[in-house]
Amino acid sequence: MDKRFKPLTREQQFEKRINLTETIKAHPDWTIAQVVAHIRAELQLTLNEMSRFSKVSTKTLQNIEDGIGNPTLETLDKILNRFGMKMAVTLINTKPSPPMNLRIHTE
């Protein structure tokens, strides 16, 4: 845990994790950069701690948080799975899209 903060009790850690997931659920519009930064800030982790915990390099984590990274799904799974989360697809538009005219070419 970041040395700037007082260590949390197990109960406080559990409560923070619950609040963390609820906050992320309430913000489906957040980018992955915002989600990763929020996880780290809320749990009061340094980049090095999050790196060790998730098995993702500090440079990759920093790039993701800065919005300049282009992480693979495997990398995102490594990060999110450690915090009891996983990637999901969410519809952002409730209106169905008009059908597309696709042509399939076979030889």
N, C-alpha and C positions, 0 to 999 in steps of 0.2 A: 504494500500500500504506500502511496505517496507520503513521504515523511512530513509534508506540510500539514497532514491531517492526523488527528488522534485515531488510533486503531479502533475498529468497530467490533462490537460484540457479535457473537453468532446470530443473535436475534436481530440486531441492526443490519447485518449483512443480508439476512433472509428478507427483511422488510425492504431493503434497497433493491434487491433482485425482483421482488414482486412489483414495486413501483416502477422499476425499469421496464419490465415487460408491458405493464399497463400503459405507460407513457408512449412506448413505441407503437403499441396497438392503436393508440389514439391519434397517431400521426402517420397514416399510410402514405402520405405524400412526401415524407422525408426521403432524401437520397441515401444511398448506402454510406456516403461520407458522414452525413449527419447521424445516422444510426451508430456507426462505429465510434465516432467522437462522443456521442451521448453515453454509450456503454462505458467507455473509459472514464469520462468525467464523473458520471454518477457513482461508479464503483471506486472512484478515487485511486485509479491505477496510473502509474507512470507508463510511458511507452515501453520501457524495458520490461516492466512487469507484465504488461499485456502481451508483449512479444513472447516471453517465456511461457506464459499461460496458454496462449493460442498456437504456439509453434509457427508463428509468422514473423518475419524479420521486422525490426523497428522501422527500417526504411520503407518497407511495403506498407506498414500501418500508417506511417506519417503521410505517405503519398495518397493513401485512401482518404484519410481525414482531410487532407488539403484539396481533395477533389481532382487531383492530377493522376491518380493511380488508375490502372485498368486491370483490376484483379480478376483472376479466373474464378469460376464457380467453386472450384476446389478450395481456393484461398478463403473465399467468403464462408464456405461451410466450416473450415477450420476455426475461423473466428467465432461465428455465430453458435456453432454446436457446443463450444466450451461454456456458453452462457445459457444453454437450454433453448436455443432458437434455431430456426432453419429458414432457408429461402422459400418464398412462395410467390405465386403469380396472383395478382389482384386486379380485378377489372376497375378501370378508372372512369369508364363511361358506361352508364347503365342502358343507354340506347344501343340497340344492335346496329352494327355497321351494315351498309347496303351490300348485297352480294357482289362479289368481284367476278369479273369475267376472266377466267383463267383458261389458257390453252395448254394442253399437255401434248408435247411432241414425243412421239415414239419412233424408233427407227426399225 
